[in-house]
């Protein structure tokens, strides 16, 4: 469902969802898994990590992102 990921320079990750899937449905599915993300533009989703974000959290985030469709 991810079309592109914008270049990452900080703790902010923005990705674009393919046109056939409403980005709002991805946001809702992630929220149901306790991952809070926000709409950032047409078909774009913004994610922000925090200071204490570690490798275990990254692994969990990847697992959640791969587990939705």
PEQUI-V606769 format. One record per residue. RES is the residue in one letter. OMEGA is omega in whole degrees, -180 to 180 (NA if undefined). Layout:
# PEQUI-V606769
res,omega
RES,OMEGA
RES,OMEGA
This chain:
# PEQUI-V606769
res,omega
X,179
X,179
X,179
X,173
X,179
X,178
X,-177
X,178
X,-176
X,178
X,-180
X,177
X,177
X,176
X,-180
X,-179
X,178
X,-173
X,-175
X,179
X,177
X,-180
X,179
X,179
X,176
X,179
X,180
X,180
X,178
X,178
X,178
X,178
X,178
X,173
X,-177
X,177
X,-179
X,173
X,-177
X,-179
X,178
X,178
X,179
X,179
X,-179
X,177
X,179
X,175
X,180
X,-174
X,-176
X,180
X,-177
X,-177
X,177
X,178
X,177
X,178
X,179
X,179
X,178
X,179
X,180
X,-179
X,179
X,-175
X,178
X,178
X,NA
